[in-house]
């Protein structure tokens, strides 16, 4: 016979699971609607034509640039970890494998691959690895915000107060919101979870470990700044290979326009609507951004979907190589921290 507290804990956990499942189903439904809308505007035959007639040299060049992005992700992972934890030779395959899982598994469930891989490679408990994941995603938001802000200023000018205000928000919100969210999460966990025996106390401890892991990264400012520089360069290379893809499918758009439109369109990935690989949300944001930059609606929609499919192929290719290299290595023993 279970204790009353355990009964309440079980009901609480089952309620959380039902809520999470409902949220994932709703997000998936919205993503499907967005995919259908983009396909209707672009025309499936046009998307297939763009993929079939893509320039092979341009695609190979874009794939090589995507490989450089993967290498930078691995370098950033090395910088986010304590010195000596994981060198670039192992961090690059880990980053490639984690990125592929995050992109290709439904409802962003693949984000949990990085903590699991860090447990395998470094012997860390999952909560500690989650701190590294949160820090990496925080840097991604900072990098994306910086490029989107630059894109907004380039596209519409800094002399308009609304554009300048939006650019400042994109620059300042990500680095401010992450520490605030972590502190709020810890306080709520201590107030509502820690007093509960069993699952409540365990989750409060995990949230505290996550916060401590992120705080440890902030206590290494030189490595954090180097990781930020790697993130900004990583996003720059993402826009470069996006431009290479746009040219390969037959649209000779200028690089600044592609970088601006891609950065602004990628902000749609922050929406909580995801089925697999941000399909639907990314295309919707891309289409809106490039229409605002003066491109025809059908052209914007078709180019966004075609480029996204090629990019997913690169992620799968480099991620597959990463998973093979990861599993060729020897896992570490789990630590007690």
C-alpha positions, 0 to 999 in steps of 0.5 A: 500500500502506497503512502498518501504523498506517493499517491499525490506524486503519482497523480501529479506526474501522470497529470504532467505527462498528459499535459506534455502529451497534449502540448506535443500533439497540439504543436504537431498539429499546428506544424502539419497545418503550416507544412500544408500551407507552405506546400499549397503556396509553393506547389509540390511540383515546384519544390521537387523541380528545385531539388531535382535540378539543384547544382551538384557543385553548389550542393557539395560546397554547401555540405562542406560548409555545413561540416565546418558548422559541425566542427564549430559546434564541437569546439563550442562544446569543448569550451563550455565544459571544464578544461580537460573534460572533452577534447575537440576530437571527441566533442565534434562527433558528440556535437554532430550526433546530438544535433542530428538527434535534436533535429530529426526526432519528433517534438524536439525530444532529441534535445535529450541526446546531449546529456545522454552523450555527456554521461557516456563520454564524461561520466556525468549525471543527466542534470549536469549535462542538461546544464551544458545543453541549456548553456549551448541553447542560450548561446544559440539564442544570443547568436540568432538574436544578434544576426536577426538584429543585424538583418533587421537593421540591414533590411529596413534601416536603423533610422526607424525607431520600431526597427531599432527597438526590435533589434535591441530586443533581439540582442538583449532579451536572450542573455537576460532571460536565461539567468532569470528563468533559471533562478525562477525555476530554482526558487519554484522548485525549492518552494513547491517540489523540495518539500515533497518526499520522493519525486518532488525532492529528486526533481528539486535536486536535479534543477539545482544541479542544472543551475549549478552546472550553468553557473559553473560555465559562467564562472569561466568567462574566458571560455564562455566568451570564446564559446560565444565567438564560436557561436556567432561564427557558427551562425554566420557559416549557417547563413553562408551555406544557406546562401550556397543552397539558394544559389544551387537551387537556381536563385541568384539572390545576394548574400546579405539578403539571404543572411538577413531573411534567413536570420529573421525567418529562423526566429519562427523556430522559437515558436512551440510548434514542432513535429520533426526538424522544425518543418513548417515553422521554419518555412513559414518564417522564411516565407514571411521574411523573404516576402517582406524583403520583396520576393514573390510568395511562391518563390519564397515558400518553395526556396525555403522548403527546398533549402530546408530539406537539403540542410536536413540531409547534411545534418543527417549525414554529419550526424550519422558519421558522428554517431559512428565515431561516438560508438567507436569510443570507450564510454566513461564511468559515471561520476557521483556528482 
